[in-house]
Amino acid sequence: MYDLSLLYLNNLIRSITYLFLLFFGFCSYGQCAMCRAVLENEAGQTTAKGVNDGIVYLMLIPYVLIGGLAFFTYLHFRKLSKKSKTP
């Protein structure tokens, strides 16, 4: 019924992906620690506040775009379902 070689390949690809994401997460911590060390050495802390605001701004944009796309997709399909229900 099922091809076992495809199941094994699927599990192998999934395992490699998890390992890659695990090791990628370890590498990304070094960048944050370096940025934090540089920003903590400043006396005024104005640069640190600016960097934090920039990070929040960059983080927010994809969520707004995807949320807007999901909202308009929802409206489109709702409009289509109302048209199909009316005789």
N, C-alpha and C positions, 0 to 999 in steps of 0.2 A: 504494500500500500504506500509506504513512505520510503523514499530513497535515503538510506542511512548515511551515505557519503555526504549528502547535502546537509543533513543534521549535524554531522561532525564538523563540516566546514563552517556552518553557521555558528556553532559553539566556539570554534577556533577564532573566528573573526571577532566574536563578542569578547572573548578572553583577551585577545590582543588589544582591542579597543579600551577595555577597562584598565589594562596594564599601562597603556600609553597615557590615559587620563590621570592615572595615579601618579606616574612619574612627572607628568607635565605640571601637576599641582605642586610637587616639591620644588620644581625649578622656579615657579612663579613667586614663591615666598622670598627668595633672595632679592628680587627687584623691590619688593615692598619694604624690606628691611633697609636697603640702601637709601631709598627715597626718604624714609622716616629718619634715618640718621642724619642725612644732610639737612632736612628741614628742622630738626630739633636743635641743631647747633646755632641757629639764628636767634638773635636777641629779640627782634621785634615780632616775630611770628606772623607777620602780615603775608609773607610768601606762603607759609603753611596754610593759612586760611584761603588764599587764592587757589592753591593746588587742590585743596579739598573741595572747594566750590566747582572747580573745573572737572573733577572726577564725578561729582554728582550730576553735573550738566551732561557729561558724556554718557553717563549711565542711564539717564532719564530719556534721552532721545529715542533709542530703539524701542523702549516700552511704549512711548507715546505713538510712534509710527505703527507698531504692530497692533496696539489697542485700537487706533483709528481704522486700520485695515479690517480688523475683526468686526468693529462696529458697523462699518459700511457693508461688509459682506453679510452680516446679520440682517441689516435693513433690506438688502437686495433679495435675499432668500425669503424673508417675510413677505415682501411685496409679491414675489412669484407665487408663494403659497396662497395668498389671498386671491390672486387672479385665478388660480386653478380651482379654488373652492366655489367661486361664483359661477352659476350656471349660464 
